[in-house]
Amino acid sequence: MSCKVHDHPEIAYEEYQAAALLGQYLERKGFDLQTGVGDLPTAFIGTKQGKSPARTIAFLAEYDALPQIGHGCGHNLICSGAIGAALGVAAVIPELPGKVKVIGTPAEEFTAGKAGKIILLEKGVFSDVDITLMFHLGLGVEFQNPISDL
């Protein structure tokens, strides 16, 4: 999934292939899919319900690319990581109260106007979400191998 998004970079608000790939994958994994959320054609929500109503956890997926650069910020990894994390929760959610969501957030590299998350927030997409999680890559960060220090 990460490689497919990486190999077909799409800039802000034009992430049609990425949004379709991610959304269709979530559907195949049993998530209910809403597309075009927040009046953004490339935004989506995949939802998997637990055994009863309770808290909602959402993993945020970014998938847009930088103009003339591509996926320099690793959004291809962010979106696939969000889906992987949601699948982990989804594996046990039938036994738990609550629900898990993946919210596809387009246009995070957008500089002329509003980024996707801001529009989604203003449109109420996060109104039933209790916690959101995501990660972002850090460039130039050096990690030491803890095992080599033993």
C-alpha positions as CSV (number, residue, x, y, z in Angstrom):
1,M,0.0,0.0,0.0
2,S,2.8,2.4,0.9
3,C,4.6,1.7,-2.3
4,K,1.5,2.2,-4.4
5,V,0.8,5.6,-2.9
6,H,4.5,6.5,-3.2
7,D,4.7,5.5,-6.8
8,H,1.7,7.6,-7.8
9,P,2.1,10.9,-5.9
10,E,-0.9,13.2,-5.9
11,I,-0.8,16.8,-4.6
12,A,-3.3,18.5,-2.3
13,Y,-7.0,17.9,-3.0
14,E,-6.1,15.7,-6.0
15,E,-5.4,12.4,-4.1
16,Y,-8.1,10.4,-5.9
17,Q,-6.1,7.2,-6.4
18,A,-4.7,7.2,-2.9
19,A,-8.1,7.8,-1.3
20,A,-9.7,5.1,-3.4
21,L,-6.9,2.6,-2.7
22,L,-7.1,3.2,1.1
23,G,-10.8,3.4,1.3
24,Q,-11.4,0.2,-0.7
25,Y,-8.9,-1.7,1.4
26,L,-10.7,-0.7,4.6
27,E,-14.0,-1.8,3.1
28,R,-12.5,-5.2,2.2
29,K,-11.3,-5.4,5.9
30,G,-14.9,-4.9,7.1
31,F,-14.9,-1.1,7.8
32,D,-17.9,0.9,6.8
33,L,-16.7,3.6,4.4
34,Q,-17.9,7.1,3.9
35,T,-16.3,9.1,1.1
36,G,-16.2,12.8,0.3
37,V,-16.6,13.7,4.0
38,G,-16.4,17.3,5.0
39,D,-17.3,18.3,1.4
40,L,-13.8,17.1,0.4
41,P,-13.9,14.6,-2.5
42,T,-10.6,12.9,-1.4
43,A,-11.4,12.7,2.3
44,F,-12.9,9.5,3.8
45,I,-13.8,7.8,7.1
46,G,-13.6,4.0,7.6
47,T,-15.4,2.9,10.7
48,K,-15.6,-0.4,12.6
49,Q,-18.1,-0.7,15.4
50,G,-17.4,-2.4,18.7
51,K,-19.9,-4.5,20.6
52,S,-21.6,-1.5,22.2
53,P,-21.4,2.3,22.1
54,A,-18.5,3.9,23.9
55,R,-15.4,5.9,23.1
56,T,-14.2,6.5,19.5
57,I,-10.5,6.3,18.6
58,A,-9.5,7.6,15.2
59,F,-6.2,7.1,13.3
60,L,-5.4,9.9,10.9
61,A,-4.1,9.1,7.5
62,E,-2.2,11.6,5.4
63,Y,-1.6,10.7,1.7
64,D,-0.8,13.8,-0.3
65,A,2.5,14.6,-1.9
66,L,4.6,17.7,-2.3
67,P,4.5,19.4,-5.7
68,Q,7.5,18.6,-7.9
69,I,9.0,16.4,-5.1
70,G,6.6,13.6,-4.3
71,H,6.4,11.9,-1.0
72,G,9.3,13.7,0.7
73,C,7.5,13.8,4.0
74,G,6.6,10.1,4.0
75,H,2.8,10.5,3.8
76,N,2.7,7.2,2.0
77,L,4.1,5.7,5.2
78,I,1.7,7.7,7.4
79,C,-1.4,6.5,5.6
80,S,-0.3,2.8,5.6
81,G,0.7,3.0,9.2
82,A,-2.6,4.5,10.2
83,I,-4.4,1.6,8.5
84,G,-2.1,-0.9,10.1
85,A,-2.8,0.5,13.5
86,A,-6.5,0.6,12.9
87,L,-6.5,-3.1,11.7
88,G,-4.8,-4.0,15.0
89,V,-7.6,-2.4,17.0
90,A,-10.2,-3.8,14.6
91,A,-9.1,-7.3,15.3
92,V,-10.3,-7.0,18.9
93,I,-13.0,-4.3,18.6
94,P,-15.8,-6.9,18.3
95,E,-15.1,-7.8,21.9
96,L,-14.9,-4.2,23.2
97,P,-17.2,-1.3,23.5
98,G,-16.5,1.7,21.2
99,K,-15.4,2.1,17.7
100,V,-12.3,2.6,15.6
101,K,-12.0,4.9,12.7
102,V,-9.5,5.8,10.0
103,I,-10.0,9.4,8.8
104,G,-8.3,10.2,5.5
105,T,-7.1,13.7,5.7
106,P,-6.2,15.2,2.3
107,A,-4.1,18.3,1.6
108,E,-1.7,18.3,4.5
109,E,1.0,19.8,2.4
110,F,-1.3,22.6,1.3
111,T,0.0,26.1,1.9
112,A,-2.3,28.4,0.0
113,G,-5.5,28.2,2.1
114,K,-6.7,25.6,4.6
115,A,-5.2,22.2,5.1
116,G,-7.5,19.2,5.0
117,K,-7.7,18.6,8.8
118,I,-8.8,22.2,9.4
119,I,-11.6,21.9,7.0
120,L,-12.7,18.5,8.4
121,L,-12.6,19.9,11.9
122,E,-14.7,22.9,10.9
123,K,-17.2,20.6,9.1
124,G,-17.7,18.5,12.3
125,V,-15.9,15.3,11.1
126,F,-14.2,14.9,14.5
127,S,-17.3,15.7,16.6
128,D,-17.7,12.1,17.8
129,V,-14.0,11.3,18.2
130,D,-12.6,11.0,21.7
131,I,-8.9,10.6,20.7
132,T,-7.0,10.9,17.5
133,L,-3.6,9.3,16.8
134,M,-1.0,9.6,14.1
135,F,2.7,9.7,13.6
136,H,4.9,11.7,11.4
137,L,8.4,10.9,10.2
138,G,11.4,12.9,11.5
139,L,14.1,13.5,9.0
140,G,17.7,13.5,10.2
141,V,17.0,11.8,13.4
142,E,19.6,9.3,14.5
143,F,18.6,6.2,16.4
144,Q,21.0,4.1,18.4
145,N,20.6,0.4,18.6
146,P,19.9,-0.3,22.3
147,I,21.1,-3.9,21.9
148,S,24.6,-2.8,20.8
149,D,24.8,-0.9,24.2
150,L,24.4,-4.1,26.2
